[in-house]
Amino acid sequence: MEVKNIGNPPHPLPGFKPIGTMGDLRDYVVSGGEELGGMKQAESTVFFHITHSNLQAKFMEIRLDLHMTIASVKEKIRNHTGTAVQHMDLVLKDQSNKPLVELNDDTKMLGFYSPQNGYYIHVIDNDPHSLSKKGGLDDVSQVKKYTMSDEEYDKRENTYKKYKEKMRETDPTWTLQKEIAKRNGQPIPETINDPEFQKDEAEAIAVGKRCQVYPGDRRGEVMYVGKVEGLPLGYWVGVKYDEPVGKNDGSVRGQRYFECDMKYGAFIRPSNVTVGDFPPEDDELLLGDGDEM
């Protein structure tokens, strides 16, 4: 079908402004002003912030039309907060959160109260059985957590514990780390069976010395040299880093070996620690998992 050019209308359309360039289009779209985040706004639309008596969360910049009745406003707010309309009292507040008036007449239009952009509507939930009462939807400590006794766990099939026992029947040195490496085609981590592993390297390192740790050239101070219960056999060096690039606070499984803030401490194999003149410096480095705990 052929479409003919019928030209421009003989008279300008009411409220229509021709947009000649992309710049004109952008100016039109963002002409709502900074208080609206640069968004175009209809004359009958107002942006509100919604707060709730039982919720910590705020619902920012909810668009409401001034021609809506308070009953309609409540219905829309219900979709955001979950409070039933019949259990909802609304209070209009100004931009400073100062109460102005109760919105208690469901038949009146919102515009009757002359609200402005940035006003608050505070929701009072008067439902005595509300799920959100006393932090019911905010306070995760109230959530009942599932627990299982060791006896009940041992009765279950297909658990990690039974899988580990089965694997160690054929390989007493089996670990999950080795299994993952094997399945991914990666080198299998070395199993240390020597309780004196890296003793000679450890004897060359003294507590109080400045040091640099490989990989990453992370710097810090030697705080401990010796064996660590809960880590693989052999000797370890406890280091307090200059920056929070570590893995612990100087303790392992509740046993403290030195004092430092969380993420400033680590235990490293002696072969990865070099002592010397290493003054503090600012580094942002990636951590490796190989010989550091």
N, C-alpha and C positions, 0 to 999 in steps of 0.2 A: 504494500500500500504506500502510495506517495504522500509524504507529509509536506504541506505547503507552509511557507513562512508567512504568518498572518500579521507580523509586525508587532509593535509595542501597543499596549492599551492606550486609548485616547486620553485617559485621565490617570494620574498617579493613584496607586492603591493606598488606602488609609494605613498609616504607620509603616509603609514600605520605603526603605532607603536602599537604592541600588548600591551594590558592592562591586567596585571596579577592580581592585587589586587584592592580592593575598594579604597585603598589609592592612587594607581596610577590613578584610574578614577577621584577621587576628584582633584588631582593635575592637571590633564588635563583640567577639567572643569573650575577651578579658575585661570588658568594660564594667563588670560587676563590682570592681573595687577590691582593695586588699582584704577588707574584712570578710569577704566571701571567698577568699582564695583565688580571685581572678575569674570567677564563674559568673556567667550571665544569669540573672534572676528575674523571674516574672514579678510584676508589681504586687501581686496578691500573695506572693510566697515569702515566708519568713524562716530564717534558720534558728533552730533552738538547740540547746544542750539539755539532755535528759539525765537527771540523777534519780536515784532510787533509795528508799529508806533502808532496804536490806542488802543492797549490792554495793560493792566498792567500785565497780566499773561505771564509767560514764559513757553515754551515747552522744557523740559530738555531731553537731551540724545536721540535725534531722530537719528535713524540709516539711513545713506544714503550711497549708493554704488558709488564709484568713477567713475564707468563706466556709470552712469546715465547722460543724457544730462541735461542742465539747464532747458529746457522745462519740463522734467520729474520731476526734483526737485521742480519746481513751482507747478506742479500738486499735488505732495505729500504734500507740504506745504499748499496748498489750503484745503486739507482734515482736517488739524489741525486748521487753522485760519479762514477759510471761505472766504478769499479774492479771488476774481476771478483772474485767471491767467493773463488776459489782463490788469488788474489794479494793477499788482504787480511788484515792483522793488526790487531787492535783493542786499544786501551789505554784503560781507564777512568780518568778524572781527576776530581778534586773541583771545587768551584766556583771555586777559585783556580788551576785548571789544573795542579794537582800530581798526578803519576801515582800511581795506587793499585794497579792490578792489570791483568794481561793477560787479555783475554777469549779464551782459546785453546781452550776446550772447547765445541765446537759443540753438544753434547748438553745442556748445562746451560741452565736458564732464566735470563733476565736478572735476575730477582728474587733469585737465589742470591747475587749480589754486593752486594745492599742499596743500590742507587743512589738518589740523591735528586734532586729538581728542581734544574736548573741544572748538573748534572754534565756533563762533556765526554766524548765518545767520539772518540778520535783514531785516524784511519785511516792505517795505514802501507801504502803501495802498493809491493810488492816485485816487481812485474812489470818485468823489465829492458827490455821493449819498450813500456812504457806511453806513451801519447800525452801524458800530463800531466807526464812526467819533464822535469826541468830547465826548468820554466816553459813547457812546450810548449803549454799551454792558457791561460796567463796573460800571457806576454810577447809582445806583438804585434810586437816588433822581429824576432822569429824568423820571422814570416810572410813568405814570398817574394812580393815585389811584382812585378806585371807591368809591364814597361817596353817601350817601342817606339822604335826609331830614327826620326829625321826622314825618312830615305829610305823606310822602310816605311810611315810615316804618309802621305807624299806619294803613294804608290801606291794608297791607299784611295779609294773613292768615297764620296760623301755625308758628307764631313767638314765641320766648321765652316769650316776654312780655305778649302776650295773654294767653299763657299756664300758666304763673304764676298767672294772674288774675283769670283764671278759677279754679286753684287749691286752691286759697285763698278764694274763695266763700264758700268752705266747710271747710277749715282749715285756719283761719286767720294767724296762726303761721307758715305756710308752707314755707320752704326754699329748695333750690336745694340741699344743703348739707344733709338735713334730708331725701329728696327723694332718694338720692344716697345710704345713709346708709340703708334705708328701703329695697331697691331693692337688696342690697348685703347681707342682713341678719345681718347687724351690729347694735350695739346699737345706737339709735337715739340721737343725741346731745341734751343736755338740753337747753331749751329756758329760758333765764333770763328775767323776767318781773319786778324784783325789782330794782329800781334805786339806792338803797343803798346796793346792793349786795357786800359782803365782806368789808363793811366799817370798822368793828372792826379789821379785819386783817390788813387793810391798815393803821390804826392809829398807829400801832406798828412799822411801817417802816418810817424812816426819810431820807430825801434827803441828799446825801453826804456819806452815809454809804456804806461800802463794802458788797457785797452780793453774794449768790450762788443760781442758778436757777435750779429748777427741771422741766423736766428731763434733765439729762446729766451733772449735776454738773458744769454748765458753770458759770464763775465768772465775776464780773464786779462791777460797781458803780451805786447806786440808783440816778437817775437824776430827777425823777418826781413821784409824788404820787397823784392820783386823778382820776376824770372822763375824758374820752377821747371821743370827738365828732367823730362819724363815726364808733365807735366800739360798741359792745353790752353793754347794761346797766350795771351799777355797777362801781366799782373802779378798777384801773389798776396801775401798777408800771412800770415806764419807766426806763429801764436799758441800760447803755452803757457798752457793753462787752469789755473784754480785747483783744479778738480775733474776727475776722470777722465771727461770728457764728449767727448773728442776722438776722433781716428781713427788717430793714429800716434804715433811717438816723435820727431818732428822730422826724419824722413828720408823720402825718396821713392825707391823702387826702388834702394836701396843708397846713394844720395847724401844725406849729412847736411847739413842747413841750420841746425839749432840743437839743443841738448841738452834733453831732458826725458824723463820716464818714459812708457812705453807708455800710450796712451789719453789723455794729457795734451796732445798736440800736434795741430794741424790747420793746413791752408792754406786761406784764405778769400779770396774776391774782395774787393778794397778797398771796394767799395760797401756791403758787409755789415759793415764794421768801423767802429765809432765810438770815437775816442780821447777821453779826458777823465778826470774824477775818478770812477773806478769801483773802490772798495776791494773786497778779496776778500769773498765771502759764500758761504754754502752753498746750492747749487742742485741740484735733481735734474730734469734737463730732457731732452726728446726731441730727437733729432738730425734734421736734414734733409739730403737728399742733393744738393740743387740746386747750390749754388755753394761747396761745401766738399769738400776732398779730404784 
